[in-house]
Amino acid sequence: MSSDLHKFFLLIVVVSAVFCLIKYTLVYIIYIVIHLINTLPNIALLLKLYM
């Protein structure tokens, strides 16, 4: 009985850890994409200056 309980708690811990990792990874990717979108006009301006 206690072995099943331990497996159950371990499963909950693993699933929640994976969920947190996925959540923070998605937030980080979205942050990078927004940052890239914000820097694109600056890159275009630099290209115009050097062309």
JOVEN-V774774 format. One record per backbone hydrogen bond with DSSP energy under -1.0 kcal/mol. NH is the residue of the N-H (numbers start at 1). CO is the residue of the C=O. Records with the same first field share a line. If there is no record, write none. Layout:
NH: CO / CO
This chain:
5: 1
6: 2
7: 3
8: 4
9: 5
10: 6
11: 7
12: 8
13: 9
14: 10
15: 11
16: 12
17: 13
18: 14
19: 15
20: 16
21: 17
22: 18
23: 19
24: 20
25: 21
26: 22
27: 23
28: 24
29: 25
30: 26
31: 27
32: 28
33: 29
34: 30
35: 31
36: 32
37: 33
38: 34
39: 35
40: 36
43: 39
44: 40
45: 41
46: 42
47: 43
48: 44
49: 45
50: 46
51: 47
